[in-house]
Amino acid sequence: MNHIEQAVIDWQSDAQGHLVPTSPIFDDVYFSKAGGLDETHHVFLAGNDLPNRFANLPSGSRFVIAETGFGTGLNFLATCLLWQQTAPKDAHLHFISTEKFPLSKSDLSTALFTWRNDDTSVWIDALLDNYPLPMMGCHRLHISEQITLDLWYGDAKQSLTTLLETQTMLGRTGGVMAWFLDGFNPSKNSDLWSDELFELIAKLCHHQATLATFTAAGFVRRGLMAAGFLVKKTKGFGFKREMLTATIHQDTPSSLTQQHPKHIAIVGAGISGVMLADALAKRGHHITLIDQNPPMSGASGNPRALFAPKLSLIQTAHQHLSTVGFLYAWRVYRHLNTDQSVFEETGVIDFLLPSQKSAQKRAEQIAPYPDELIHQIDTHLYPTADIVCHVPMGGLLSPANIYQAIKKQPNIHFVQTAIHHINTDDQQAHLVSQTHHITADHVVICAGFLSDTLSDELFVCRKIRGQLSWVAMNDEHHQLPSTPIKYDGYCGQFHEDNQTHLLFGASFVRNSTDDGVYDEEHQFNQDKLTHALPEIAKQISHQPLFGKAGIRAQTPDYHPIVGMIGDDDKRYAMYGMGSKGFCFAPLCSQILADIITGGILPIDAELLKKISPNRPRLQTPLTAD
C-alpha cells in the first residue's frame, strides 16, 4: 500500500461552460465533452444490458461489476443511480475498480460538481466522504447498505492478479458478472489494454459475464477474442462510430453462486463477534450472536479503547494488517457514529516507541505516509520522547456503543448462554449449552482465548492478561491532554456521567486468565505513565483508582486466525487478535464474511496467507514461557 502518485489534472471548459478534467500525461479527457453521463449509459450500462439485468435480479442476490480505470468515478456514479432505480431493494452490488493515478479528493469534488443534482448528490457525497488516502492496495468503501465499492489503487494488472490469487487460494473461479473497460485512449495508455490484462479479466469472469468498452480498436478486439471472449462491434457514442461489447465463452460454470439468506451462529460477542455479526447481517443473513456474558464485556469491555495504527515500512503496507485494518476500521467507526457515539476522532499523539530502530530510522519510516494518516511533530512538549508523531485519524472508541449501534439490525439476535459443545452434520451445525440447542447453517467461533475449547482443531493461543486503570478527576482545574497519547502504554481522557476521567495502562501478564483487579498492576500502569508523562501523572497521584482486566488471545506471529476450520465449510473461526482487536476485527469480519458467502476479498493474497488457520507458524504449539 505504497504512497502512490496522484493524477495531474488540467481543467478545460466544454461548450456548456462545464469544467472538464483532462490528463496532460495521457493527453486525453476523463469524460466526454458530448456528455459524460450519457456516454456511460450508452457504453457501459446499456453495453452490458444492465438496466434489464438489474431489474430481473432475484431478491437478495449479489451482482459484481469490475472496472479498469476509476478516474472521476462517473461510471460508478451512474451505476449507483441505475441500481437504486431498478434493482431489488435487498440485492447487493459489489463494484470493483482499479486506478493507478487517483485524483485528489479536491479534484474529484470539482470534477463531480458538474454532475450534481437532486438525484446524484447523495451518491457524490457518499463517495467523497469515504474517499481513501492515496495508498496502494484495496480500499473497501460502503457507499450504502446495498452498494460496496472496492477501489484498488495501483497498476491494474497487479491488482487483478491479486484478485485472481486470492480467488485461487480459496479454490474459486470467476465471479465478475460485468466488465467496464475504461481508461484513456488505447493509443495513449497501452498498459491498460494489454493481452495479459485481457487474460486476467477472462479468468475473473463469471461464466455468464459480459464486457463493454468505448473503443473498437482492432488490437483490443483481437486481444479479447484471444482471451476467450465473443466480441461484436456496436454503435459508438457521440463522435465514435463503433464500440465493442463481448460475452465470455466458458463451458465450466463459475464456482461463485448466488447465496440465499442463511442462519449463522457466532460464538463470542466481543469486538470480533459483534463486527462479524454486522458484516454478515448486512449481507442479508440471520445471525444468532451467543456469549455467556453480555456483548462487549470481556477483553472488549473497557470504558474506552485507543484507536491508532502500528505502521510498517510503506513498501509492505498493503500486506500489513495493522495498516489496512486501521484504514478500513476508521471508515466503519465513523459511519457507526450516525447511530451511536462510537468514535471520538480526536487524533492521537504517538511516541513511536515499539521499535529497536533509531529515532531517525523511525522518522524515515513514517515520512512517506500521507500526512492525513501520520506525520512528525515537535517534541518540546514531550521531553521523555525522542520522536513524536500525530495521527489525525486516531482517537478513542466507546466499545459498548459499538454493539448498541449494530444491534439495531433486525436480523441480529443475541442469546446469553455458555456453549460447551459444537458438532456438524451434512446439513447443519449444532451448538449445545445447558439451556439451549441451537442449529445453524454455519457456526463461527469468535470466543477469544476460549476458542480452542470449542474445537480440538484450533490453535491454543497465549493468554495475556491486561489491566487498565482510570481515575475520576474531581479537581475542575486539572490539565489533561485533549488528545490520547500512545507511549509504552497509552492514556486518554473521556467523559461519562458528567465527569471527566483519565484512562491509562495497560499491564501485560503472560499466561494468566485471572480477570481480577490488583493494586500492583495499577502501580505498574502508574509507573509507565510517570515515566512517559510525569506532569500528567502528578495530577492523579492521590486519586482513587478504578480498573478492569481482560484476557487477550495472542498468536506467535501476532496475526489473528481467520478462516475455515479444517475442511468443514460449516465451521469457521476468527480470534487471536491480541491487543489489536478494535483495529483488526472490522476488516477481518469483511474477509471472513466474503469467505463464508462466496464474495471477492478486498486484500492482498499474501495477507490472506498470514491470517489463515492453516499457516505453517501455527503447526507448532506455543511453549509455556
C-alpha positions as CSV (number, residue, x, y, z in Angstrom):
1,M,0.0,0.0,0.0
2,N,2.6,2.5,-1.1
3,H,2.0,6.2,-1.2
4,I,1.3,6.4,-4.9
5,E,1.3,9.3,-7.4
6,Q,-1.9,11.2,-7.7
7,A,-3.3,12.3,-11.1
8,V,-2.2,15.7,-12.5
9,I,-5.3,17.5,-13.8
10,D,-5.7,20.3,-16.3
11,W,-9.2,21.9,-16.4
12,Q,-10.9,22.9,-19.7
13,S,-14.3,24.2,-20.3
14,D,-16.8,22.4,-22.6
15,A,-19.4,24.1,-24.9
16,Q,-21.8,24.4,-21.9
17,G,-19.2,26.1,-19.7
18,H,-18.7,23.0,-17.5
19,L,-15.2,22.3,-16.2
20,V,-13.8,19.1,-17.9
21,P,-10.8,17.3,-16.3
22,T,-8.0,16.3,-18.7
23,S,-4.8,14.4,-18.2
24,P,-1.7,16.2,-19.5
25,I,0.3,12.9,-19.1
26,F,-2.1,10.9,-21.4
27,D,-3.4,14.0,-23.4
28,D,-7.0,12.8,-23.0
29,V,-10.2,13.8,-21.3
30,Y,-11.7,11.9,-18.3
31,F,-15.2,12.1,-19.7
32,S,-16.8,13.0,-23.0
33,K,-17.4,16.7,-23.7
34,A,-20.5,15.4,-25.5
35,G,-22.0,14.3,-22.2
36,G,-20.1,12.1,-19.7
37,L,-23.2,10.5,-18.0
38,D,-24.8,9.9,-21.4
39,E,-21.7,8.2,-22.6
40,T,-21.6,6.0,-19.5
41,H,-25.2,4.9,-20.0
42,H,-24.6,4.1,-23.7
43,V,-21.3,2.4,-23.5
44,F,-21.2,0.6,-20.1
45,L,-24.7,0.3,-18.7
46,A,-26.5,-0.4,-22.0
47,G,-23.5,-2.2,-23.4
48,N,-23.7,-4.7,-20.6
49,D,-27.5,-4.8,-20.7
50,L,-27.5,-3.7,-17.0
51,P,-31.0,-2.0,-17.0
52,N,-32.6,-5.3,-17.9
53,R,-30.2,-7.4,-15.8
54,F,-30.6,-5.3,-12.6
55,A,-34.4,-5.3,-13.0
56,N,-34.6,-9.1,-13.2
57,L,-32.3,-9.9,-10.3
58,P,-33.7,-12.3,-7.8
59,S,-34.4,-10.9,-4.3
60,G,-31.4,-10.9,-2.1
61,S,-28.9,-11.6,-4.8
62,R,-25.4,-10.2,-5.4
63,F,-24.2,-8.6,-8.6
64,V,-20.5,-8.0,-9.2
65,I,-19.1,-5.4,-11.7
66,A,-15.4,-4.7,-12.3
67,E,-13.8,-1.8,-14.0
68,T,-10.4,-0.8,-15.3
69,G,-9.9,2.9,-14.7
70,F,-11.9,4.5,-11.9
71,G,-11.0,8.1,-13.0
72,T,-13.6,10.6,-11.7
73,G,-15.9,7.8,-10.6
74,L,-18.5,8.8,-13.2
75,N,-19.2,5.2,-14.3
76,F,-19.7,4.2,-10.7
77,L,-22.0,7.1,-10.0
78,A,-24.2,6.2,-13.0
79,T,-24.3,2.6,-11.9
80,C,-25.4,3.6,-8.4
81,L,-28.2,5.7,-9.9
82,L,-29.4,2.8,-12.1
83,W,-29.1,0.3,-9.2
84,Q,-31.2,2.5,-7.0
85,Q,-33.9,2.8,-9.7
86,T,-34.1,-0.8,-10.9
87,A,-32.6,-3.4,-8.6
88,P,-34.5,-5.2,-5.8
89,K,-34.2,-3.3,-2.6
90,D,-32.5,-6.2,-0.8
91,A,-30.0,-7.0,-3.6
92,H,-26.3,-6.1,-3.2
93,L,-24.0,-4.5,-5.7
94,H,-20.2,-5.2,-5.4
95,F,-18.4,-2.7,-7.7
96,I,-14.6,-3.3,-8.1
97,S,-12.5,-0.7,-9.8
98,T,-8.8,-0.1,-10.4
99,E,-6.9,3.2,-10.6
100,K,-3.1,3.8,-10.9
101,F,-3.3,7.6,-10.7
102,P,-6.2,8.6,-8.3
103,L,-7.5,12.1,-8.3
104,S,-7.0,14.1,-5.2
105,K,-10.2,14.5,-3.1
106,S,-10.3,18.2,-4.1
107,D,-10.0,17.4,-7.8
108,L,-12.6,14.6,-7.5
109,S,-15.0,17.0,-5.8
110,T,-14.5,19.6,-8.6
111,A,-14.9,17.0,-11.4
112,L,-18.2,15.6,-9.9
113,F,-19.6,19.1,-9.3
114,T,-20.6,19.1,-12.9
115,W,-23.0,16.2,-12.3
116,R,-24.6,17.4,-9.0
117,N,-28.4,17.4,-8.9
118,D,-31.1,16.1,-6.6
119,D,-30.5,12.5,-7.7
120,T,-26.7,12.4,-7.8
121,S,-25.8,14.5,-4.8
122,V,-26.3,11.7,-2.2
123,W,-24.0,9.3,-4.1
124,I,-21.4,12.0,-4.8
125,D,-21.4,12.9,-1.1
126,A,-21.1,9.3,0.0
127,L,-18.1,8.7,-2.3
128,L,-16.3,11.9,-1.2
129,D,-17.0,11.1,2.5
130,N,-15.4,7.6,2.0
131,Y,-12.7,8.5,-0.5
132,P,-9.5,6.9,0.6
133,L,-5.9,8.1,1.1
134,P,-3.5,7.7,-1.9
135,M,-2.0,4.4,-0.8
136,M,-1.6,1.3,-2.9
137,G,-3.9,-1.7,-2.4
138,C,-7.6,-2.2,-1.9
139,H,-9.9,0.2,-0.1
140,R,-13.3,-1.2,0.7
141,L,-15.9,1.6,0.8
142,H,-19.5,1.1,1.9
143,I,-21.4,3.6,-0.2
144,S,-24.8,2.5,1.1
145,E,-26.3,-0.5,2.8
146,Q,-26.7,-2.2,-0.7
147,I,-23.6,-0.9,-2.5
148,T,-19.9,-1.8,-1.8
149,L,-17.0,-0.3,-3.7
150,D,-13.6,-2.0,-3.7
151,L,-11.2,0.7,-5.0
152,W,-7.8,-0.9,-5.9
153,Y,-5.1,1.7,-6.2
154,G,-2.1,0.7,-8.3
155,D,-1.3,-0.9,-11.6
156,A,-4.4,-2.7,-13.0
157,K,-2.6,-5.8,-13.9
158,Q,-1.1,-6.1,-10.5
159,S,-4.5,-5.5,-8.8
160,L,-6.3,-8.0,-10.9
161,T,-3.5,-10.6,-10.4
162,T,-4.0,-10.2,-6.7
163,L,-7.8,-10.7,-7.1
164,L,-7.1,-13.9,-9.0
165,E,-4.6,-15.1,-6.5
166,T,-7.0,-14.8,-3.6
167,Q,-9.8,-16.5,-5.5
168,T,-7.4,-19.3,-6.4
169,M,-6.3,-19.7,-2.8
170,L,-9.9,-20.2,-1.8
171,G,-10.5,-22.7,-4.6
172,R,-12.8,-20.4,-6.5
173,T,-13.2,-19.4,-10.1
174,G,-14.9,-16.4,-11.7
175,G,-17.2,-14.0,-10.0
176,V,-17.3,-10.8,-12.1
177,M,-20.6,-10.5,-14.0
178,A,-20.0,-7.3,-16.0
179,W,-16.8,-5.5,-17.0
180,F,-16.3,-1.8,-17.8
181,L,-13.1,-1.5,-19.8
182,D,-12.4,2.2,-19.4
183,G,-9.3,4.3,-19.2
184,F,-7.6,6.7,-21.6
185,N,-7.4,6.0,-25.4
186,P,-5.6,2.8,-26.1
187,S,-3.1,4.6,-28.3
188,K,-2.1,6.7,-25.3
189,N,-2.3,4.3,-22.4
190,S,-1.3,0.9,-23.8
191,D,-0.7,-0.7,-20.4
192,L,-4.4,-0.8,-19.7
193,W,-5.2,-2.6,-23.0
194,S,-2.6,-5.5,-23.0
195,D,-3.2,-9.1,-23.8
196,E,-2.0,-10.1,-20.3
197,L,-4.7,-7.9,-18.8
198,F,-7.4,-9.4,-21.1
199,E,-6.4,-12.9,-20.0
200,L,-6.7,-11.9,-16.3
201,I,-10.1,-10.3,-17.0
202,A,-11.3,-13.6,-18.6
203,K,-10.1,-15.7,-15.7
204,L,-12.0,-13.5,-13.3
205,C,-15.3,-13.7,-15.2
206,H,-18.5,-15.4,-14.1
207,H,-19.5,-17.9,-16.7
208,Q,-22.2,-15.6,-17.9
209,A,-20.2,-12.4,-17.8
210,T,-20.4,-9.5,-20.3
211,L,-18.0,-6.8,-21.2
212,A,-18.2,-3.3,-22.8
213,T,-15.7,-0.7,-23.8
214,F,-15.8,2.6,-25.7
215,T,-13.1,1.6,-28.2
216,A,-13.3,-0.5,-31.3
217,A,-9.5,-0.7,-31.9
218,G,-8.5,-3.8,-33.8
219,F,-5.8,-4.9,-31.4
220,V,-8.3,-4.6,-28.5
221,R,-10.9,-6.7,-30.3
222,R,-8.3,-9.4,-31.3
223,G,-6.9,-9.5,-27.7
224,L,-10.3,-10.0,-26.2
225,M,-11.1,-12.8,-28.7
226,A,-7.8,-14.5,-27.9
227,A,-8.7,-14.4,-24.2
228,G,-11.9,-16.3,-24.9
229,F,-14.5,-13.5,-25.5
230,L,-17.1,-13.5,-28.2
231,V,-16.8,-9.9,-29.4
232,K,-19.0,-7.7,-31.6
233,K,-19.0,-4.2,-32.8
234,T,-21.9,-1.9,-32.0
235,K,-22.8,1.7,-32.5
236,G,-20.5,4.0,-30.5
237,F,-21.4,7.1,-28.5
238,G,-21.2,10.7,-29.9
239,F,-18.5,11.1,-32.4
240,K,-17.3,7.5,-32.0
241,R,-18.6,5.4,-34.9
242,E,-18.2,2.0,-33.1
243,M,-17.6,0.4,-29.7
244,L,-17.1,-3.2,-28.5
245,T,-19.3,-5.5,-26.4
246,A,-18.5,-9.0,-25.5
247,T,-19.5,-12.2,-23.7
248,I,-17.3,-14.8,-22.2
249,H,-17.2,-18.3,-23.8
250,Q,-16.8,-20.7,-20.9
251,D,-18.0,-24.3,-20.6
252,T,-17.4,-24.5,-16.8
253,P,-19.8,-22.7,-14.6
254,S,-18.4,-20.2,-12.1
255,S,-17.8,-21.6,-8.6
256,L,-19.4,-18.5,-7.2
257,T,-23.2,-19.0,-7.0
258,Q,-25.9,-16.7,-5.6
259,Q,-26.2,-17.0,-1.8
260,H,-29.6,-17.4,-0.2
261,P,-30.1,-16.0,3.3
262,K,-28.6,-18.3,5.9
263,H,-28.7,-18.7,9.7
264,I,-25.2,-18.2,11.0
265,A,-24.3,-18.7,14.7
266,I,-21.4,-16.7,16.1
267,V,-20.0,-17.8,19.5
268,G,-18.4,-14.8,21.2
269,A,-19.8,-11.3,21.5
270,G,-16.6,-9.3,21.8
271,I,-15.4,-7.0,19.1
272,S,-14.7,-9.9,16.7
273,G,-18.2,-11.5,17.1
274,V,-20.0,-8.2,17.0
275,M,-18.3,-6.9,13.9
276,L,-18.7,-10.2,12.1
277,A,-22.4,-10.2,13.0
278,D,-22.7,-6.7,11.4
279,A,-20.9,-7.8,8.2
280,L,-23.0,-10.9,7.8
281,A,-26.3,-9.3,8.7
282,K,-25.7,-6.6,6.1
283,R,-25.3,-9.3,3.5
284,G,-28.9,-10.5,4.4
285,H,-28.1,-13.4,6.7
286,H,-29.8,-14.2,10.0
287,I,-27.4,-14.0,12.9
288,T,-27.6,-15.6,16.4
289,L,-24.8,-14.0,18.5
290,I,-24.0,-16.1,21.5
291,D,-22.0,-15.4,24.7
292,Q,-22.0,-16.4,28.3
293,N,-21.6,-12.7,29.2
294,P,-23.3,-9.6,27.8
295,P,-22.0,-8.3,24.5
296,M,-18.8,-6.2,24.6
297,S,-17.7,-7.3,28.0
298,G,-14.6,-9.4,28.5
299,A,-11.4,-8.1,26.9
300,S,-13.6,-5.8,24.6
301,G,-15.4,-4.2,27.6
302,N,-13.1,-1.3,28.6
303,P,-14.7,2.1,29.1
304,R,-12.7,3.4,26.1
305,A,-10.3,1.8,23.6
306,L,-7.4,3.5,21.9
307,F,-7.7,3.5,18.1
308,A,-4.4,4.1,16.3
309,P,-2.3,2.1,13.8
310,K,1.1,0.5,14.2
311,L,2.6,1.1,10.8
312,S,5.1,-0.9,8.8
313,L,7.5,0.1,6.0
314,I,5.3,1.6,3.4
315,Q,6.6,-0.8,0.7
316,T,4.8,-3.7,2.5
317,A,1.9,-1.7,4.0
318,H,-0.7,-3.3,1.6
319,Q,0.2,-6.7,3.2
320,H,0.3,-5.3,6.8
321,L,-2.9,-6.0,8.7
322,S,-2.5,-3.2,11.2
323,T,-2.3,-0.6,8.4
324,V,-5.0,-1.8,6.1
325,G,-7.1,-2.8,9.1
326,F,-6.9,0.7,10.6
327,L,-7.8,2.4,7.3
328,Y,-10.9,0.3,6.9
329,A,-11.9,0.4,10.5
330,W,-11.7,4.2,10.5
331,R,-14.5,4.4,7.9
332,V,-16.6,1.8,9.8
333,Y,-16.4,3.5,13.1
334,R,-17.1,7.0,11.6
335,H,-20.2,5.5,9.9
336,L,-21.4,4.0,13.2
337,N,-21.3,7.5,14.7
338,T,-24.5,8.2,12.9
339,D,-26.3,5.7,15.2
340,Q,-24.3,6.0,18.4
341,S,-21.4,8.0,19.8
342,V,-18.8,5.3,18.9
343,F,-15.7,7.2,17.8
344,E,-14.1,10.4,19.1
345,E,-11.8,11.4,16.3
346,T,-9.5,13.4,18.5
347,G,-6.3,12.3,16.8
348,V,-3.6,10.5,18.7
349,I,-0.1,11.6,19.8
350,D,2.3,8.7,19.2
351,F,5.8,8.4,20.8
352,L,6.5,5.7,18.2
353,L,8.3,3.6,20.8
354,P,7.9,-0.1,20.0
355,S,11.0,-0.4,17.8
356,Q,14.7,-1.2,18.1
357,K,15.3,1.5,15.4
358,S,16.9,4.9,16.0
359,A,14.7,8.0,16.0
360,Q,16.0,8.9,12.6
361,K,15.1,5.5,11.2
362,R,11.6,5.7,12.7
363,A,11.1,9.1,11.3
364,E,12.2,7.9,7.8
365,Q,9.7,5.0,8.1
366,I,6.7,7.2,8.6
367,A,7.8,10.0,6.3
368,P,6.4,8.5,3.0
369,Y,2.9,8.1,4.5
370,P,0.2,10.8,3.8
371,D,0.2,13.5,6.5
372,E,-3.5,12.8,6.9
373,L,-2.5,9.4,8.4
374,I,0.6,10.3,10.3
375,H,3.3,13.0,10.5
376,Q,6.1,14.0,12.8
377,I,5.6,16.9,15.2
378,D,7.8,18.9,17.6
379,T,8.9,17.0,20.7
380,H,9.3,20.1,23.0
381,L,6.0,19.3,24.9
382,Y,7.1,15.7,25.5
383,P,10.7,15.7,26.8
384,T,10.7,12.0,27.5
385,A,10.2,11.1,23.8
386,D,12.9,11.2,21.1
387,I,10.3,11.3,18.3
388,V,6.7,12.3,18.4
389,C,4.1,11.8,15.7
390,H,0.5,12.9,15.2
391,V,-2.1,10.5,13.9
392,P,-5.0,12.8,12.9
393,M,-7.4,9.8,12.1
394,G,-6.9,8.2,15.5
395,G,-8.9,8.7,18.7
396,L,-10.9,6.8,21.3
397,L,-13.7,4.3,20.8
398,S,-16.7,3.6,23.1
399,P,-16.9,-0.2,22.9
400,A,-20.3,-0.6,24.5
401,N,-21.8,1.8,21.9
402,I,-20.5,-0.3,19.0
403,Y,-22.9,-3.1,19.9
404,Q,-25.7,-0.6,20.6
405,A,-25.2,0.6,17.0
406,I,-25.2,-2.7,15.2
407,K,-27.9,-4.5,17.3
408,K,-30.5,-2.3,15.6
409,Q,-30.4,-4.6,12.6
410,P,-33.5,-6.8,12.9
411,N,-31.7,-9.9,11.7
412,I,-29.2,-10.0,14.7
413,H,-30.4,-11.9,17.8
414,F,-28.4,-12.3,21.0
415,V,-28.5,-15.3,23.3
416,Q,-26.7,-15.3,26.6
417,T,-25.6,-18.8,27.3
418,A,-22.3,-20.8,27.5
419,I,-21.8,-23.1,24.5
420,H,-19.9,-26.2,25.6
421,H,-20.2,-28.4,22.5
422,I,-20.3,-27.9,18.7
423,N,-20.8,-30.6,16.1
424,T,-21.8,-30.6,12.4
425,D,-23.6,-33.0,10.1
426,D,-24.2,-32.9,6.4
427,Q,-26.9,-30.2,6.8
428,Q,-26.2,-28.0,9.8
429,A,-24.1,-27.1,12.7
430,H,-25.3,-27.9,16.2
431,L,-24.4,-25.8,19.3
432,V,-25.2,-27.1,22.7
433,S,-25.3,-25.4,26.1
434,Q,-27.0,-26.4,29.4
435,T,-30.1,-24.4,28.4
436,H,-30.0,-24.3,24.6
437,H,-29.6,-26.4,21.5
438,I,-29.1,-24.1,18.5
439,T,-28.9,-25.2,14.9
440,A,-27.5,-23.1,12.1
441,D,-26.2,-23.3,8.6
442,H,-22.7,-22.2,9.7
443,V,-21.0,-21.5,13.0
444,V,-18.2,-19.1,13.6
445,I,-16.1,-19.4,16.8
446,C,-15.1,-15.9,18.0
447,A,-14.5,-16.7,21.6
448,G,-11.1,-15.2,22.1
449,F,-8.8,-17.1,24.4
450,L,-11.5,-19.8,25.0
451,S,-11.9,-20.5,21.2
452,D,-9.8,-23.7,21.3
453,T,-12.0,-25.2,24.0
454,L,-14.8,-25.4,21.3
455,S,-12.7,-27.2,18.7
456,D,-9.7,-29.5,19.0
457,E,-8.5,-28.3,15.6
458,L,-8.0,-24.7,16.7
459,F,-4.6,-23.3,17.8
460,V,-4.1,-22.7,21.5
461,C,-3.1,-19.1,21.8
462,R,-1.0,-17.5,24.6
463,K,-3.2,-15.9,27.2
464,I,-2.2,-12.3,28.0
465,R,-3.8,-10.5,31.0
466,G,-4.1,-6.8,30.6
467,Q,-5.4,-4.5,33.4
468,L,-6.5,-1.0,32.6
469,S,-6.7,1.8,35.2
470,W,-8.7,5.0,35.4
471,V,-9.4,7.8,37.8
472,A,-12.3,10.3,38.1
473,M,-11.0,13.8,38.1
474,N,-12.7,15.7,40.9
475,D,-10.5,18.8,40.5
476,E,-12.1,21.0,37.9
477,H,-8.7,22.7,37.3
478,H,-7.0,19.6,36.0
479,Q,-4.9,19.9,32.8
480,L,-5.3,16.6,31.0
481,P,-4.3,16.1,27.3
482,S,-7.2,16.7,24.9
483,T,-5.6,14.1,22.6
484,P,-4.9,10.5,23.7
485,I,-1.2,9.7,24.0
486,K,0.5,6.5,23.0
487,Y,3.7,5.7,24.7
488,D,4.8,2.4,26.2
489,G,1.1,2.1,27.0
490,Y,-1.5,4.9,26.5
491,C,-3.6,7.4,28.2
492,G,-6.7,9.4,27.3
493,Q,-9.4,11.4,28.9
494,F,-13.1,10.5,28.5
495,H,-16.3,11.9,29.8
496,E,-19.0,9.8,31.4
497,D,-21.8,10.6,33.9
498,N,-21.0,14.3,33.7
499,Q,-17.5,13.7,34.9
500,T,-14.0,13.6,33.3
501,H,-11.9,10.5,33.7
502,L,-8.3,9.7,32.8
503,L,-7.7,6.2,31.4
504,F,-4.3,4.7,31.3
505,G,-2.5,1.3,31.0
506,A,-2.4,-1.5,30.3
507,S,-0.5,-4.2,32.1
508,F,0.9,-7.2,30.3
509,V,0.9,-10.5,32.2
510,R,1.7,-13.7,30.2
511,N,-0.1,-17.0,30.7
512,S,-2.8,-15.7,33.1
513,T,-6.6,-16.0,32.8
514,D,-7.2,-14.2,36.1
515,D,-9.5,-11.2,35.5
516,G,-9.3,-9.7,39.0
517,V,-8.1,-6.1,39.5
518,Y,-4.9,-5.7,41.5
519,D,-3.1,-2.8,43.2
520,E,0.3,-3.9,41.9
521,E,-0.9,-3.6,38.3
522,H,-2.4,-0.2,39.0
523,Q,1.1,0.7,40.2
524,F,2.7,-0.8,37.1
525,N,0.4,1.4,34.9
526,Q,1.1,4.5,37.1
527,D,4.9,3.9,36.8
528,K,4.7,3.8,33.0
529,L,2.6,6.9,32.9
530,T,5.0,8.7,35.3
531,H,8.0,7.7,33.1
532,A,6.4,9.0,29.9
533,L,4.2,11.9,31.1
534,P,5.3,12.9,34.6
535,E,3.2,16.2,34.7
536,I,0.0,14.3,33.9
537,A,0.9,11.5,36.4
538,K,1.3,14.1,39.2
539,Q,-2.4,15.1,38.8
540,I,-3.7,11.7,39.6
541,S,-1.1,10.6,42.3
542,H,-3.7,10.7,45.1
543,Q,-6.9,9.8,43.2
544,P,-8.7,6.6,43.9
545,L,-8.1,4.1,41.1
546,F,-10.7,2.0,39.2
547,G,-9.8,-0.8,36.9
548,K,-10.8,-3.7,34.6
549,A,-8.8,-6.7,33.4
550,G,-9.3,-8.6,30.2
551,I,-7.6,-11.7,28.7
552,R,-6.2,-11.3,25.2
553,A,-5.5,-14.2,22.9
554,Q,-2.2,-13.9,21.1
555,T,-0.7,-16.0,18.3
556,P,3.1,-16.4,17.9
557,D,3.2,-14.3,14.8
558,Y,0.8,-11.6,16.2
559,H,-1.7,-12.2,13.4
560,P,-5.3,-13.3,14.1
561,I,-6.8,-16.6,13.0
562,V,-9.4,-16.1,10.3
563,G,-11.0,-18.8,8.1
564,M,-12.5,-22.3,7.8
565,I,-11.7,-24.9,10.5
566,G,-10.1,-27.8,8.7
567,D,-12.2,-28.7,5.6
568,D,-15.6,-28.3,7.2
569,D,-17.4,-25.5,5.4
570,K,-19.9,-25.3,8.2
571,R,-17.3,-24.3,10.9
572,Y,-15.2,-21.1,10.9
573,A,-13.1,-19.2,13.4
574,M,-12.0,-15.6,14.0
575,Y,-9.9,-15.0,17.1
576,G,-6.3,-14.3,18.3
577,M,-6.5,-10.5,17.9
578,G,-4.1,-9.9,20.8
579,S,-4.4,-6.2,21.8
580,K,-5.4,-5.0,18.3
581,G,-9.0,-6.3,18.1
582,F,-10.5,-2.9,17.5
583,C,-8.1,-2.3,14.6
584,F,-8.3,-5.8,13.1
585,A,-11.8,-7.0,13.7
586,P,-13.7,-4.8,11.1
587,L,-11.6,-5.8,8.1
588,C,-11.2,-9.4,9.3
589,S,-15.0,-9.6,9.5
590,Q,-15.3,-8.5,5.9
591,I,-12.7,-11.1,4.9
592,L,-14.5,-13.9,6.7
593,A,-17.9,-12.8,5.5
594,D,-16.7,-13.0,2.0
595,I,-15.1,-16.4,2.6
596,I,-18.4,-17.8,4.0
597,T,-20.7,-16.2,1.4
598,G,-18.6,-16.5,-1.7
599,G,-17.6,-12.9,-2.1
600,I,-14.5,-11.4,-3.7
601,L,-11.9,-10.4,-1.0
602,P,-10.5,-6.9,-0.5
603,I,-7.0,-7.9,0.5
604,D,-3.7,-9.0,-0.9
605,A,-3.1,-12.7,-1.3
606,E,-0.1,-12.6,1.0
607,L,-2.1,-11.1,3.8
608,L,-4.7,-13.9,3.4
609,K,-1.9,-16.4,4.0
610,K,-0.8,-14.5,7.1
611,I,-4.2,-15.0,8.8
612,S,-5.0,-18.5,7.6
613,P,-5.8,-21.0,10.4
614,N,-3.6,-23.5,8.4
615,R,-0.5,-21.3,8.1
616,P,2.8,-23.0,8.9
617,R,3.6,-20.9,12.0
618,L,0.6,-22.5,13.8
619,Q,1.7,-26.0,13.3
620,T,4.0,-25.8,16.3
621,P,2.3,-25.3,19.7
622,L,3.4,-22.5,22.0
623,T,5.6,-23.2,24.9
624,A,4.5,-22.2,28.4
625,D,7.1,-19.4,28.8
